[in-house]
Amino acid sequence: MHEDCMKHVEHISEFLDGELDEATSEEIRAHLEDCPECRACVESLKKTVDVMKRCPREAVPRDVKVRLRAALRDCVARGASPRP
Ligand SMILES: [Zn+2]
């Protein structure tokens, strides 16, 4: 199940940017439907992305996607292996 998360995480920043083709977006949407953990991660990232979009004068760091992906991966990884 979490391997599946990792696979989708790779595309989530593009998903949030609306850069994915319809088929891939649909796969991600379907995964988010069944996976509350990914959904929670995406919701919080979506807020971050929205804030960045609303502030065009703020320079959006070029590595933002990389950072989003890292944040998501971290989020999923934490869900996958809860701390002892
Ligand atoms: Zn997931």
PDB file of the backbone (N, CA, C, O) and the ligand in Angstrom, with CONECT records:
HET     ZN  A 101       1
ATOM      1  N   MET A   1       0.834  -1.210   0.000  1.00  0.00           N
ATOM      2  CA  MET A   1       0.000   0.000   0.000  1.00  0.00           C
ATOM      3  C   MET A   1       0.862   1.249   0.000  1.00  0.00           C
ATOM      4  O   MET A   1       0.598   2.206  -0.728  1.00  0.00           O
ATOM      5  N   HIS A   2       1.905   1.222   0.837  1.00  0.00           N
ATOM      6  CA  HIS A   2       2.729   2.429   0.857  1.00  0.00           C
ATOM      7  C   HIS A   2       3.678   2.537  -0.329  1.00  0.00           C
ATOM      8  O   HIS A   2       4.141   3.625  -0.673  1.00  0.00           O
ATOM      9  N   GLU A   3       3.961   1.400  -0.946  1.00  0.00           N
ATOM     10  CA  GLU A   3       4.735   1.470  -2.188  1.00  0.00           C
ATOM     11  C   GLU A   3       3.949   2.256  -3.224  1.00  0.00           C
ATOM     12  O   GLU A   3       4.497   3.010  -4.029  1.00  0.00           O
ATOM     13  N   ASP A   4       2.654   2.048  -3.166  1.00  0.00           N
ATOM     14  CA  ASP A   4       1.767   2.763  -4.052  1.00  0.00           C
ATOM     15  C   ASP A   4       1.817   4.263  -3.778  1.00  0.00           C
ATOM     16  O   ASP A   4       1.818   5.075  -4.704  1.00  0.00           O
ATOM     17  N   CYS A   5       1.858   4.612  -2.519  1.00  0.00           N
ATOM     18  CA  CYS A   5       1.952   6.018  -2.133  1.00  0.00           C
ATOM     19  C   CYS A   5       3.207   6.632  -2.746  1.00  0.00           C
ATOM     20  O   CYS A   5       3.156   7.700  -3.357  1.00  0.00           O
ATOM     21  N   MET A   6       4.311   5.954  -2.578  1.00  0.00           N
ATOM     22  CA  MET A   6       5.584   6.471  -3.083  1.00  0.00           C
ATOM     23  C   MET A   6       5.507   6.732  -4.586  1.00  0.00           C
ATOM     24  O   MET A   6       6.021   7.731  -5.089  1.00  0.00           O
ATOM     25  N   LYS A   7       4.860   5.818  -5.280  1.00  0.00           N
ATOM     26  CA  LYS A   7       4.742   5.951  -6.727  1.00  0.00           C
ATOM     27  C   LYS A   7       3.957   7.226  -7.073  1.00  0.00           C
ATOM     28  O   LYS A   7       4.315   7.959  -7.995  1.00  0.00           O
ATOM     29  N   HIS A   8       2.903   7.467  -6.328  1.00  0.00           N
ATOM     30  CA  HIS A   8       2.062   8.626  -6.622  1.00  0.00           C
ATOM     31  C   HIS A   8       2.700   9.932  -6.173  1.00  0.00           C
ATOM     32  O   HIS A   8       2.529  10.980  -6.796  1.00  0.00           O
ATOM     33  N   VAL A   9       3.425   9.839  -5.097  1.00  0.00           N
ATOM     34  CA  VAL A   9       4.089  11.031  -4.565  1.00  0.00           C
ATOM     35  C   VAL A   9       4.974  11.694  -5.624  1.00  0.00           C
ATOM     36  O   VAL A   9       5.084  12.918  -5.682  1.00  0.00           O
ATOM     37  N   GLU A  10       5.596  10.870  -6.449  1.00  0.00           N
ATOM     38  CA  GLU A  10       6.455  11.396  -7.502  1.00  0.00           C
ATOM     39  C   GLU A  10       5.712  12.369  -8.425  1.00  0.00           C
ATOM     40  O   GLU A  10       6.320  13.256  -9.025  1.00  0.00           O
ATOM     41  N   HIS A  11       4.404  12.195  -8.530  1.00  0.00           N
ATOM     42  CA  HIS A  11       3.645  13.009  -9.481  1.00  0.00           C
ATOM     43  C   HIS A  11       2.791  14.085  -8.828  1.00  0.00           C
ATOM     44  O   HIS A  11       2.133  14.870  -9.510  1.00  0.00           O
ATOM     45  N   ILE A  12       2.809  14.114  -7.511  1.00  0.00           N
ATOM     46  CA  ILE A  12       1.841  14.986  -6.853  1.00  0.00           C
ATOM     47  C   ILE A  12       2.103  16.469  -7.068  1.00  0.00           C
ATOM     48  O   ILE A  12       1.160  17.255  -7.156  1.00  0.00           O
ATOM     49  N   SER A  13       3.359  16.859  -7.154  1.00  0.00           N
ATOM     50  CA  SER A  13       3.588  18.293  -7.390  1.00  0.00           C
ATOM     51  C   SER A  13       3.065  18.707  -8.764  1.00  0.00           C
ATOM     52  O   SER A  13       2.503  19.792  -8.916  1.00  0.00           O
ATOM     53  N   GLU A  14       3.248  17.849  -9.758  1.00  0.00           N
ATOM     54  CA  GLU A  14       2.684  18.122 -11.087  1.00  0.00           C
ATOM     55  C   GLU A  14       1.159  18.094 -11.038  1.00  0.00           C
ATOM     56  O   GLU A  14       0.481  18.880 -11.699  1.00  0.00           O
ATOM     57  N   PHE A  15       0.648  17.175 -10.243  1.00  0.00           N
ATOM     58  CA  PHE A  15      -0.807  17.083 -10.077  1.00  0.00           C
ATOM     59  C   PHE A  15      -1.357  18.397  -9.530  1.00  0.00           C
ATOM     60  O   PHE A  15      -2.352  18.922 -10.029  1.00  0.00           O
ATOM     61  N   LEU A  16      -0.703  18.914  -8.509  1.00  0.00           N
ATOM     62  CA  LEU A  16      -1.160  20.164  -7.898  1.00  0.00           C
ATOM     63  C   LEU A  16      -1.043  21.330  -8.874  1.00  0.00           C
ATOM     64  O   LEU A  16      -1.835  22.271  -8.831  1.00  0.00           O
ATOM     65  N   ASP A  17      -0.066  21.257  -9.735  1.00  0.00           N
ATOM     66  CA  ASP A  17       0.116  22.316 -10.731  1.00  0.00           C
ATOM     67  C   ASP A  17      -0.762  22.129 -11.962  1.00  0.00           C
ATOM     68  O   ASP A  17      -0.767  22.977 -12.855  1.00  0.00           O
ATOM     69  N   GLY A  18      -1.497  21.035 -12.013  1.00  0.00           N
ATOM     70  CA  GLY A  18      -2.329  20.760 -13.175  1.00  0.00           C
ATOM     71  C   GLY A  18      -1.519  20.449 -14.425  1.00  0.00           C
ATOM     72  O   GLY A  18      -1.967  20.701 -15.544  1.00  0.00           O
ATOM     73  N   GLU A  19      -0.321  19.899 -14.230  1.00  0.00           N
ATOM     74  CA  GLU A  19       0.538  19.621 -15.380  1.00  0.00           C
ATOM     75  C   GLU A  19       0.427  18.182 -15.867  1.00  0.00           C
ATOM     76  O   GLU A  19       1.047  17.809 -16.862  1.00  0.00           O
ATOM     77  N   LEU A  20      -0.360  17.381 -15.167  1.00  0.00           N
ATOM     78  CA  LEU A  20      -0.412  15.975 -15.544  1.00  0.00           C
ATOM     79  C   LEU A  20      -1.467  15.736 -16.609  1.00  0.00           C
ATOM     80  O   LEU A  20      -2.428  16.493 -16.744  1.00  0.00           O
ATOM     81  N   ASP A  21      -1.259  14.652 -17.368  1.00  0.00           N
ATOM     82  CA  ASP A  21      -2.302  14.264 -18.308  1.00  0.00           C
ATOM     83  C   ASP A  21      -3.480  13.677 -17.533  1.00  0.00           C
ATOM     84  O   ASP A  21      -3.356  13.317 -16.362  1.00  0.00           O
ATOM     85  N   GLU A  22      -4.600  13.590 -18.198  1.00  0.00           N
ATOM     86  CA  GLU A  22      -5.850  13.195 -17.555  1.00  0.00           C
ATOM     87  C   GLU A  22      -5.755  11.817 -16.891  1.00  0.00           C
ATOM     88  O   GLU A  22      -6.252  11.620 -15.783  1.00  0.00           O
ATOM     89  N   ALA A  23      -5.118  10.875 -17.575  1.00  0.00           N
ATOM     90  CA  ALA A  23      -5.063   9.509 -17.047  1.00  0.00           C
ATOM     91  C   ALA A  23      -4.288   9.461 -15.724  1.00  0.00           C
ATOM     92  O   ALA A  23      -4.719   8.817 -14.768  1.00  0.00           O
ATOM     93  N   THR A  24      -3.161  10.137 -15.682  1.00  0.00           N
ATOM     94  CA  THR A  24      -2.351  10.116 -14.469  1.00  0.00           C
ATOM     95  C   THR A  24      -3.050  10.872 -13.340  1.00  0.00           C
ATOM     96  O   THR A  24      -3.029  10.431 -12.191  1.00  0.00           O
ATOM     97  N   SER A  25      -3.666  12.006 -13.665  1.00  0.00           N
ATOM     98  CA  SER A  25      -4.404  12.748 -12.639  1.00  0.00           C
ATOM     99  C   SER A  25      -5.501  11.883 -12.042  1.00  0.00           C
ATOM    100  O   SER A  25      -5.754  11.904 -10.838  1.00  0.00           O
ATOM    101  N   GLU A  26      -6.135  11.132 -12.909  1.00  0.00           N
ATOM    102  CA  GLU A  26      -7.228  10.285 -12.462  1.00  0.00           C
ATOM    103  C   GLU A  26      -6.716   9.205 -11.506  1.00  0.00           C
ATOM    104  O   GLU A  26      -7.358   8.891 -10.504  1.00  0.00           O
ATOM    105  N   GLU A  27      -5.550   8.643 -11.835  1.00  0.00           N
ATOM    106  CA  GLU A  27      -4.959   7.634 -10.956  1.00  0.00           C
ATOM    107  C   GLU A  27      -4.663   8.216  -9.587  1.00  0.00           C
ATOM    108  O   GLU A  27      -4.904   7.584  -8.559  1.00  0.00           O
ATOM    109  N   ILE A  28      -4.139   9.420  -9.593  1.00  0.00           N
ATOM    110  CA  ILE A  28      -3.804  10.057  -8.323  1.00  0.00           C
ATOM    111  C   ILE A  28      -5.068  10.373  -7.548  1.00  0.00           C
ATOM    112  O   ILE A  28      -5.134  10.149  -6.339  1.00  0.00           O
ATOM    113  N   ARG A  29      -6.066  10.890  -8.237  1.00  0.00           N
ATOM    114  CA  ARG A  29      -7.334  11.182  -7.552  1.00  0.00           C
ATOM    115  C   ARG A  29      -7.904   9.921  -6.924  1.00  0.00           C
ATOM    116  O   ARG A  29      -8.394   9.942  -5.795  1.00  0.00           O
ATOM    117  N   ALA A  30      -7.835   8.821  -7.668  1.00  0.00           N
ATOM    118  CA  ALA A  30      -8.357   7.553  -7.151  1.00  0.00           C
ATOM    119  C   ALA A  30      -7.555   7.118  -5.929  1.00  0.00           C
ATOM    120  O   ALA A  30      -8.121   6.643  -4.944  1.00  0.00           O
ATOM    121  N   HIS A  31      -6.257   7.279  -5.996  1.00  0.00           N
ATOM    122  CA  HIS A  31      -5.436   6.907  -4.843  1.00  0.00           C
ATOM    123  C   HIS A  31      -5.776   7.771  -3.626  1.00  0.00           C
ATOM    124  O   HIS A  31      -5.872   7.268  -2.506  1.00  0.00           O
ATOM    125  N   LEU A  32      -5.954   9.052  -3.850  1.00  0.00           N
ATOM    126  CA  LEU A  32      -6.271   9.952  -2.735  1.00  0.00           C
ATOM    127  C   LEU A  32      -7.609   9.595  -2.099  1.00  0.00           C
ATOM    128  O   LEU A  32      -7.803   9.750  -0.893  1.00  0.00           O
ATOM    129  N   GLU A  33      -8.534   9.111  -2.943  1.00  0.00           N
ATOM    130  CA  GLU A  33      -9.824   8.680  -2.409  1.00  0.00           C
ATOM    131  C   GLU A  33      -9.658   7.575  -1.376  1.00  0.00           C
ATOM    132  O   GLU A  33     -10.338   7.563  -0.350  1.00  0.00           O
ATOM    133  N   ASP A  34      -8.743   6.641  -1.658  1.00  0.00           N
ATOM    134  CA  ASP A  34      -8.611   5.506  -0.735  1.00  0.00           C
ATOM    135  C   ASP A  34      -7.542   5.696   0.304  1.00  0.00           C
ATOM    136  O   ASP A  34      -7.401   4.855   1.192  1.00  0.00           O
ATOM    137  N   CYS A  35      -6.794   6.753   0.231  1.00  0.00           N
ATOM    138  CA  CYS A  35      -5.647   6.834   1.123  1.00  0.00           C
ATOM    139  C   CYS A  35      -5.700   8.127   1.931  1.00  0.00           C
ATOM    140  O   CYS A  35      -5.252   9.174   1.464  1.00  0.00           O
ATOM    141  N   PRO A  36      -6.242   8.052   3.131  1.00  0.00           N
ATOM    142  CA  PRO A  36      -6.380   9.253   3.962  1.00  0.00           C
ATOM    143  C   PRO A  36      -5.039   9.908   4.285  1.00  0.00           C
ATOM    144  O   PRO A  36      -4.960  11.122   4.471  1.00  0.00           O
ATOM    145  N   GLU A  37      -3.993   9.098   4.349  1.00  0.00           N
ATOM    146  CA  GLU A  37      -2.681   9.667   4.665  1.00  0.00           C
ATOM    147  C   GLU A  37      -2.185  10.589   3.561  1.00  0.00           C
ATOM    148  O   GLU A  37      -1.746  11.711   3.814  1.00  0.00           O
ATOM    149  N   CYS A  38      -2.264  10.092   2.333  1.00  0.00           N
ATOM    150  CA  CYS A  38      -1.853  10.930   1.206  1.00  0.00           C
ATOM    151  C   CYS A  38      -2.765  12.143   1.096  1.00  0.00           C
ATOM    152  O   CYS A  38      -2.316  13.248   0.792  1.00  0.00           O
ATOM    153  N   ARG A  39      -4.045  11.922   1.347  1.00  0.00           N
ATOM    154  CA  ARG A  39      -4.995  13.019   1.236  1.00  0.00           C
ATOM    155  C   ARG A  39      -4.629  14.133   2.216  1.00  0.00           C
ATOM    156  O   ARG A  39      -4.661  15.312   1.863  1.00  0.00           O
ATOM    157  N   ALA A  40      -4.289  13.763   3.423  1.00  0.00           N
ATOM    158  CA  ALA A  40      -3.928  14.758   4.423  1.00  0.00           C
ATOM    159  C   ALA A  40      -2.665  15.513   4.003  1.00  0.00           C
ATOM    160  O   ALA A  40      -2.575  16.730   4.165  1.00  0.00           O
ATOM    161  N   CYS A  41      -1.704  14.785   3.467  1.00  0.00           N
ATOM    162  CA  CYS A  41      -0.462  15.420   3.015  1.00  0.00           C
ATOM    163  C   CYS A  41      -0.754  16.393   1.878  1.00  0.00           C
ATOM    164  O   CYS A  41      -0.267  17.524   1.866  1.00  0.00           O
ATOM    165  N   VAL A  42      -1.551  15.933   0.933  1.00  0.00           N
ATOM    166  CA  VAL A  42      -1.846  16.758  -0.239  1.00  0.00           C
ATOM    167  C   VAL A  42      -2.622  18.004   0.158  1.00  0.00           C
ATOM    168  O   VAL A  42      -2.371  19.089  -0.364  1.00  0.00           O
ATOM    169  N   GLU A  43      -3.565  17.850   1.082  1.00  0.00           N
ATOM    170  CA  GLU A  43      -4.330  19.017   1.523  1.00  0.00           C
ATOM    171  C   GLU A  43      -3.415  20.091   2.091  1.00  0.00           C
ATOM    172  O   GLU A  43      -3.584  21.276   1.808  1.00  0.00           O
ATOM    173  N   SER A  44      -2.454  19.672   2.887  1.00  0.00           N
ATOM    174  CA  SER A  44      -1.600  20.684   3.489  1.00  0.00           C
ATOM    175  C   SER A  44      -0.666  21.289   2.448  1.00  0.00           C
ATOM    176  O   SER A  44      -0.373  22.484   2.495  1.00  0.00           O
ATOM    177  N   LEU A  45      -0.201  20.475   1.516  1.00  0.00           N
ATOM    178  CA  LEU A  45       0.659  21.028   0.466  1.00  0.00           C
ATOM    179  C   LEU A  45      -0.120  21.950  -0.464  1.00  0.00           C
ATOM    180  O   LEU A  45       0.408  22.943  -0.967  1.00  0.00           O
ATOM    181  N   LYS A  46      -1.372  21.605  -0.679  1.00  0.00           N
ATOM    182  CA  LYS A  46      -2.195  22.412  -1.570  1.00  0.00           C
ATOM    183  C   LYS A  46      -2.319  23.829  -1.026  1.00  0.00           C
ATOM    184  O   LYS A  46      -2.295  24.805  -1.776  1.00  0.00           O
ATOM    185  N   LYS A  47      -2.450  23.919   0.290  1.00  0.00           N
ATOM    186  CA  LYS A  47      -2.522  25.240   0.907  1.00  0.00           C
ATOM    187  C   LYS A  47      -1.240  26.028   0.653  1.00  0.00           C
ATOM    188  O   LYS A  47      -1.280  27.218   0.344  1.00  0.00           O
ATOM    189  N   THR A  48      -0.129  25.361   0.786  1.00  0.00           N
ATOM    190  CA  THR A  48       1.155  26.019   0.546  1.00  0.00           C
ATOM    191  C   THR A  48       1.249  26.514  -0.895  1.00  0.00           C
ATOM    192  O   THR A  48       1.676  27.639  -1.157  1.00  0.00           O
ATOM    193  N   VAL A  49       0.845  25.656  -1.812  1.00  0.00           N
ATOM    194  CA  VAL A  49       0.903  26.017  -3.228  1.00  0.00           C
ATOM    195  C   VAL A  49      -0.026  27.198  -3.519  1.00  0.00           C
ATOM    196  O   VAL A  49       0.341  28.119  -4.250  1.00  0.00           O
ATOM    197  N   ASP A  50      -1.231  27.165  -2.941  1.00  0.00           N
ATOM    198  CA  ASP A  50      -2.181  28.257  -3.145  1.00  0.00           C
ATOM    199  C   ASP A  50      -1.628  29.576  -2.648  1.00  0.00           C
ATOM    200  O   ASP A  50      -1.775  30.607  -3.305  1.00  0.00           O
ATOM    201  N   VAL A  51      -1.004  29.544  -1.507  1.00  0.00           N
ATOM    202  CA  VAL A  51      -0.421  30.763  -0.956  1.00  0.00           C
ATOM    203  C   VAL A  51       0.654  31.290  -1.908  1.00  0.00           C
ATOM    204  O   VAL A  51       0.733  32.492  -2.162  1.00  0.00           O
ATOM    205  N   MET A  52       1.462  30.402  -2.420  1.00  0.00           N
ATOM    206  CA  MET A  52       2.528  30.831  -3.335  1.00  0.00           C
ATOM    207  C   MET A  52       1.947  31.427  -4.614  1.00  0.00           C
ATOM    208  O   MET A  52       2.465  32.406  -5.151  1.00  0.00           O
ATOM    209  N   LYS A  53       0.862  30.820  -5.090  1.00  0.00           N
ATOM    210  CA  LYS A  53       0.259  31.330  -6.315  1.00  0.00           C
ATOM    211  C   LYS A  53      -0.384  32.691  -6.118  1.00  0.00           C
ATOM    212  O   LYS A  53      -0.424  33.518  -7.030  1.00  0.00           O
ATOM    213  N   ARG A  54      -0.883  32.906  -4.918  1.00  0.00           N
ATOM    214  CA  ARG A  54      -1.534  34.180  -4.642  1.00  0.00           C
ATOM    215  C   ARG A  54      -0.537  35.314  -4.416  1.00  0.00           C
ATOM    216  O   ARG A  54      -0.928  36.480  -4.362  1.00  0.00           O
ATOM    217  N   CYS A  55       0.707  34.991  -4.287  1.00  0.00           N
ATOM    218  CA  CYS A  55       1.718  36.016  -4.052  1.00  0.00           C
ATOM    219  C   CYS A  55       2.708  36.050  -5.203  1.00  0.00           C
ATOM    220  O   CYS A  55       3.849  35.616  -5.051  1.00  0.00           O
ATOM    221  N   PRO A  56       2.286  36.560  -6.348  1.00  0.00           N
ATOM    222  CA  PRO A  56       3.159  36.511  -7.525  1.00  0.00           C
ATOM    223  C   PRO A  56       4.427  37.358  -7.346  1.00  0.00           C
ATOM    224  O   PRO A  56       5.430  37.145  -8.028  1.00  0.00           O
ATOM    225  N   ARG A  57       4.364  38.304  -6.432  1.00  0.00           N
ATOM    226  CA  ARG A  57       5.549  39.135  -6.251  1.00  0.00           C
ATOM    227  C   ARG A  57       6.626  38.417  -5.468  1.00  0.00           C
ATOM    228  O   ARG A  57       7.812  38.731  -5.567  1.00  0.00           O
ATOM    229  N   GLU A  58       6.183  37.443  -4.686  1.00  0.00           N
ATOM    230  CA  GLU A  58       7.160  36.632  -3.984  1.00  0.00           C
ATOM    231  C   GLU A  58       7.832  35.725  -5.005  1.00  0.00           C
ATOM    232  O   GLU A  58       7.155  35.042  -5.773  1.00  0.00           O
ATOM    233  N   ALA A  59       9.111  35.716  -5.015  1.00  0.00           N
ATOM    234  CA  ALA A  59       9.793  34.816  -5.926  1.00  0.00           C
ATOM    235  C   ALA A  59       9.547  33.387  -5.459  1.00  0.00           C
ATOM    236  O   ALA A  59       9.839  33.041  -4.314  1.00  0.00           O
ATOM    237  N   VAL A  60       9.017  32.572  -6.338  1.00  0.00           N
ATOM    238  CA  VAL A  60       8.825  31.166  -5.991  1.00  0.00           C
ATOM    239  C   VAL A  60      10.158  30.454  -6.224  1.00  0.00           C
ATOM    240  O   VAL A  60      10.695  30.460  -7.332  1.00  0.00           O
ATOM    241  N   PRO A  61      10.661  29.864  -5.200  1.00  0.00           N
ATOM    242  CA  PRO A  61      11.964  29.203  -5.358  1.00  0.00           C
ATOM    243  C   PRO A  61      11.900  28.137  -6.442  1.00  0.00           C
ATOM    244  O   PRO A  61      10.908  27.423  -6.588  1.00  0.00           O
ATOM    245  N   ARG A  62      12.967  28.056  -7.180  1.00  0.00           N
ATOM    246  CA  ARG A  62      12.977  27.115  -8.295  1.00  0.00           C
ATOM    247  C   ARG A  62      12.926  25.674  -7.829  1.00  0.00           C
ATOM    248  O   ARG A  62      12.486  24.787  -8.560  1.00  0.00           O
ATOM    249  N   ASP A  63      13.378  25.450  -6.612  1.00  0.00           N
ATOM    250  CA  ASP A  63      13.383  24.073  -6.132  1.00  0.00           C
ATOM    251  C   ASP A  63      12.094  23.716  -5.389  1.00  0.00           C
ATOM    252  O   ASP A  63      12.038  22.724  -4.663  1.00  0.00           O
ATOM    253  N   VAL A  64      11.074  24.529  -5.579  1.00  0.00           N
ATOM    254  CA  VAL A  64       9.858  24.306  -4.793  1.00  0.00           C
ATOM    255  C   VAL A  64       9.256  22.921  -5.019  1.00  0.00           C
ATOM    256  O   VAL A  64       8.755  22.293  -4.086  1.00  0.00           O
ATOM    257  N   LYS A  65       9.308  22.456  -6.256  1.00  0.00           N
ATOM    258  CA  LYS A  65       8.743  21.132  -6.531  1.00  0.00           C
ATOM    259  C   LYS A  65       9.534  20.043  -5.849  1.00  0.00           C
ATOM    260  O   LYS A  65       8.987  19.081  -5.311  1.00  0.00           O
ATOM    261  N   VAL A  66      10.832  20.224  -5.889  1.00  0.00           N
ATOM    262  CA  VAL A  66      11.690  19.258  -5.224  1.00  0.00           C
ATOM    263  C   VAL A  66      11.355  19.228  -3.741  1.00  0.00           C
ATOM    264  O   VAL A  66      11.289  18.171  -3.114  1.00  0.00           O
ATOM    265  N   ARG A  67      11.144  20.423  -3.201  1.00  0.00           N
ATOM    266  CA  ARG A  67      10.842  20.479  -1.769  1.00  0.00           C
ATOM    267  C   ARG A  67       9.469  19.900  -1.456  1.00  0.00           C
ATOM    268  O   ARG A  67       9.291  19.210  -0.452  1.00  0.00           O
ATOM    269  N   LEU A  68       8.516  20.179  -2.308  1.00  0.00           N
ATOM    270  CA  LEU A  68       7.180  19.608  -2.105  1.00  0.00           C
ATOM    271  C   LEU A  68       7.248  18.094  -2.114  1.00  0.00           C
ATOM    272  O   LEU A  68       6.637  17.419  -1.286  1.00  0.00           O
ATOM    273  N   ARG A  69       8.001  17.580  -3.063  1.00  0.00           N
ATOM    274  CA  ARG A  69       8.109  16.141  -3.194  1.00  0.00           C
ATOM    275  C   ARG A  69       8.782  15.544  -1.956  1.00  0.00           C
ATOM    276  O   ARG A  69       8.374  14.500  -1.447  1.00  0.00           O
ATOM    277  N   ALA A  70       9.818  16.232  -1.491  1.00  0.00           N
ATOM    278  CA  ALA A  70      10.514  15.749  -0.302  1.00  0.00           C
ATOM    279  C   ALA A  70       9.577  15.781   0.907  1.00  0.00           C
ATOM    280  O   ALA A  70       9.580  14.866   1.731  1.00  0.00           O
ATOM    281  N   ALA A  71       8.775  16.847   1.002  1.00  0.00           N
ATOM    282  CA  ALA A  71       7.847  16.964   2.122  1.00  0.00           C
ATOM    283  C   ALA A  71       6.814  15.843   2.086  1.00  0.00           C
ATOM    284  O   ALA A  71       6.472  15.261   3.116  1.00  0.00           O
ATOM    285  N   LEU A  72       6.332  15.555   0.901  1.00  0.00           N
ATOM    286  CA  LEU A  72       5.347  14.495   0.758  1.00  0.00           C
ATOM    287  C   LEU A  72       5.928  13.142   1.089  1.00  0.00           C
ATOM    288  O   LEU A  72       5.311  12.320   1.765  1.00  0.00           O
ATOM    289  N   ARG A  73       7.134  12.934   0.593  1.00  0.00           N
ATOM    290  CA  ARG A  73       7.775  11.649   0.825  1.00  0.00           C
ATOM    291  C   ARG A  73       7.962  11.437   2.322  1.00  0.00           C
ATOM    292  O   ARG A  73       7.769  10.347   2.860  1.00  0.00           O
ATOM    293  N   ASP A  74       8.341  12.519   2.955  1.00  0.00           N
ATOM    294  CA  ASP A  74       8.549  12.484   4.389  1.00  0.00           C
ATOM    295  C   ASP A  74       7.253  12.149   5.101  1.00  0.00           C
ATOM    296  O   ASP A  74       7.211  11.327   6.016  1.00  0.00           O
ATOM    297  N   CYS A  75       6.205  12.807   4.656  1.00  0.00           N
ATOM    298  CA  CYS A  75       4.879  12.631   5.224  1.00  0.00           C
ATOM    299  C   CYS A  75       4.430  11.181   5.066  1.00  0.00           C
ATOM    300  O   CYS A  75       3.944  10.567   6.017  1.00  0.00           O
ATOM    301  N   VAL A  76       4.594  10.641   3.869  1.00  0.00           N
ATOM    302  CA  VAL A  76       4.203   9.259   3.597  1.00  0.00           C
ATOM    303  C   VAL A  76       5.079   8.299   4.399  1.00  0.00           C
ATOM    304  O   VAL A  76       4.587   7.320   4.960  1.00  0.00           O
ATOM    305  N   ALA A  77       6.353   8.580   4.447  1.00  0.00           N
ATOM    306  CA  ALA A  77       7.268   7.706   5.163  1.00  0.00           C
ATOM    307  C   ALA A  77       6.929   7.655   6.655  1.00  0.00           C
ATOM    308  O   ALA A  77       7.010   6.607   7.295  1.00  0.00           O
ATOM    309  N   ARG A  78       6.548   8.812   7.183  1.00  0.00           N
ATOM    310  CA  ARG A  78       6.175   8.843   8.602  1.00  0.00           C
ATOM    311  C   ARG A  78       4.925   8.020   8.836  1.00  0.00           C
ATOM    312  O   ARG A  78       4.813   7.315   9.838  1.00  0.00           O
ATOM    313  N   GLY A  79       3.977   8.112   7.898  1.00  0.00           N
ATOM    314  CA  GLY A  79       2.759   7.318   7.996  1.00  0.00           C
ATOM    315  C   GLY A  79       3.066   5.841   7.882  1.00  0.00           C
ATOM    316  O   GLY A  79       2.425   5.015   8.532  1.00  0.00           O
ATOM    317  N   ALA A  80       4.059   5.499   7.046  1.00  0.00           N
ATOM    318  CA  ALA A  80       4.388   4.103   6.788  1.00  0.00           C
ATOM    319  C   ALA A  80       5.084   3.461   7.984  1.00  0.00           C
ATOM    320  O   ALA A  80       4.875   2.282   8.272  1.00  0.00           O
ATOM    321  N   SER A  81       5.902   4.232   8.670  1.00  0.00           N
ATOM    322  CA  SER A  81       6.607   3.646   9.801  1.00  0.00           C
ATOM    323  C   SER A  81       6.489   4.550  11.015  1.00  0.00           C
ATOM    324  O   SER A  81       7.367   5.369  11.287  1.00  0.00           O
ATOM    325  N   PRO A  82       5.406   4.391  11.729  1.00  0.00           N
ATOM    326  CA  PRO A  82       5.189   5.216  12.914  1.00  0.00           C
ATOM    327  C   PRO A  82       6.336   5.028  13.900  1.00  0.00           C
ATOM    328  O   PRO A  82       6.886   3.934  14.032  1.00  0.00           O
ATOM    329  N   ARG A  83       6.677   6.078  14.567  1.00  0.00           N
ATOM    330  CA  ARG A  83       7.801   6.001  15.505  1.00  0.00           C
ATOM    331  C   ARG A  83       7.492   5.023  16.633  1.00  0.00           C
ATOM    332  O   ARG A  83       6.362   4.969  17.120  1.00  0.00           O
ATOM    333  N   PRO A  84       8.478   4.265  17.042  1.00  0.00           N
ATOM    334  CA  PRO A  84       8.257   3.281  18.120  1.00  0.00           C
ATOM    335  C   PRO A  84       7.898   3.956  19.451  1.00  0.00           C
ATOM    336  O   PRO A  84       7.683   3.272  20.452  1.00  0.00           O
TER     337      PRO A  84
HETATM  338 ZN    ZN A 101      -1.166   6.996  -0.244  1.00  0.00          ZN2+
END
